[in-house]
Amino acid sequence: MNSTAAPSGLQFDKVVIALDGRPLVAIDRLISPGEVLTVMGPSGSGKSTLLANAAGFLDPVFSAEGRILLAGADVTGEPPERRGMGLLFQDPLLFPHMSVSANLMFGLHPSVHGMAARKQAVVRALADVGLDRFAERDPATLSGGQKARVALMRTLLSEPRALLLDEPFSKLDTARRGQVRSLIFAEAAKRKLPVLLVTHDPADAEAAGGPCIELDGIAGN
């Protein structure tokens, strides 16, 4: 057995993000498969800057050192579409000109070949989140919680190797927030995906049940 094998999960290897030469975020941590690392802090602390760095679209006004590894592979220099990160934002960002099923079809991983197989994957995804009768619905007719579920399944159908969550619960009402939180964390655990959650809400961190980092930087979020 190779005792020096790279760890699985999402690893920030001595990552330091700076603005105008001044360190803003420093992190050296592994997020294990199925674990949620919550990053909290006020606006300007660098939460979303850290997420952008992981996703591969860090604003060039910032500089970054260190490595980002996913499942043992160094993805630091890879473009966003080749990193294997699934992203969920405050807004579900569903395509308004597409039906629910077409939105999900768009997110399908290229390895799913043939129209029959692709349609079946979409049917299963909708059934998994209790939306099996919503395939042909216009996204504009969905509630906030329903849109969040569709956005989640579109992301998961792309078969990411990690999830990056940028305050995805902040625009949901209290009742739906708890439901969507539970769903996202359960699906991530089931698929053994490491999760980076950026939030300002302590209830999100409590629900995530994993470690929490609090940032106090002065710029960049």
N, C-alpha and C positions, 0 to 999 in steps of 0.2 A: 504494500500500500504506500502511496506517495504522501508522506506527511507534510510536504511543502505545497500541496495543491492550493490554488487560490480559493478563497471562501466563496460560497454562493451568496446570492443576495445583491443588494445595491450598496456599494462601498464608496465612501468619500475618503480618499487617501490623502491626508494632509492638504485639504483644499483650503485656500485662502483667497478671498475676493476683496479687491481693494478699489477705492475710488480716489482718483488724484493722488495715488501713492499711499493713501491712508487705509489700513485694513478695516473692512466692514464686517466680514463674516469669516470665521475660522472654524472648520469642522474636520474631525478625523474620527469617522465612525462607520460601522457596518450596520445596515438594516437587513436583518435576516429574512428569509422567505416567510411570508405570512405575517410579518411584524409591521406595525405602524409606528413610524417616528414622527412625532408632532413637533413642529417648529412654530413657536409663538413669539410675539413681540409687537410693539406699536408700529404705526405707519412710519416708514423710514428706517426700520431696523435691519432690513436686508432679507426678509423672509422670501419675498417673491424673486429677489435677485438670486438667491440660492437655488430656487426651483428652476429659474430660467437657465442657470448654469448647468444644472443636471439635464435639462431637456435639450440643450444645445443652441439656445437662442439668446445668450447673454448679450446685452447691449454693449457695443464696443467701447462705450465710455468707461466701462469697468475693465479691470485686469484680473486674471485668475491664474492661480498656481495650483499644483497638485493634480491628482488623477481621479477620474470617476470610472469605476469598474462595475460591470453588470454581469452576474453569473461568471465572474472571473475574467471577463474580457474587458480590456481597456477601451472605453468608448469616448475618451476625452476629446479626441480629434475628429470624431465622426459627425456628420451632419444630422440634424434632428430626425429625419426619416429613417436613419439606419441605427438609431440607438436602442430601439425596442422599448421606449417609454410610452405609456399610455397616460394621457392628460385629461383632467376634468377641471373646469373653471367655474367661476361664479355663475356664469350664464351657460345654458346647455349647448348653445351654438348649433342647433339643428338647422338644416337647410330648409328654408321656408317654402321653396318651390318643389320639394320632394315629399312624398308620403312617408309615414313612419317606416314602412318596410324598405323603401328606397334609401332612407337615411342609414338604416342598418346594413343594407347591401353595400353601400359605399364604404363602410368600415371593415368589411370582410377581408380577412387575410388572403393574399394571392394564392396560397396553397389550397384553398377550397375551389375545386374545379367543377365546371358544369353548372348550368342554370338550376337543374333539379337539386343538386347538393347545396347550392347557395341559398335557394329558397327555403330548403329544409332547415338550414342553419339559422335563418332569420326566424322561422316559425318557432324553433326551440328556444331561441333567445327571448322572444316575446312571452312565451309560456313561462319561462323561468322567473319573469318579473310580474306575472299576472296581467299581461297586456295582450293576450292571445287574440283578442277580437279587435285590436287596434291597428292592424297592419296597413290598412288603406286610409287611415285617418290623416287629416291635415295636422301638422304639428301645432298650428295656431289654435286648434280646438282642445289641446291637452292642458291639464292643470300643471302647476309648477312641479309637483311631485312626479307626475307621469312623464314630463319632459326630462326630468333628472334621471329617471329609470331608463328611458330610451337612450339618453346620452351615455349612461354607464354601459349599457349593452353594446352600443356602437363601439365604444372604446375597447371592451373586452373581446369583441369579435375580431379585432385586429391582432389578437394574441400577443399582447405586450408582455414583457418580462419584468416590468415594474410599473407601479402607478404613482403619478405625481398629481396631488390634489391641491388646487389653489382656491381655498375657501369655497368649496362647491356647495356648502349648505347655507351660506349667508343670506341668500335671497328667498329661502323657503320659510313658510310660517312654522311656528313652534311644533305643531302636530306632525307635519310632514318631515320636518328636519330630523326628528328621531327615527322615523321609518327609513328615510333614505340613508342616514348614517349607518344604521344597522345593516341594511342591504349591501352597501358598498364594502364595509369591513368584512361581512360574512363572505361575500364573493371573492375578495382578495385572499382571505384565509383559505377558502376552498381551493383556490388556484395556486396557493403558496407564493403569492406575489409580494415582494417588499413594497412598502408604501411610504412615501414622503408626504405628509399633510402639513400644509401651511394654513394657519388660522389665527384669529385674534380672540376666539371664543373658548374659554376654559372648558365648557361643556363638550366641545368637540374632542379636546384632549382626553377628557375623562372617558368618553365613549370609546375612543380608540384603544385605550387600555395598554398602550405601550409607553416607551420612554418619551420624555418631553424636553426640548431645549428651548430656553428663552433667550432671545436676542435683544440687545439694547443699542444697536448701531444708530448712526445719526443721519444716514442718507441711503437712497437707492431703492426703496420699496415702491 
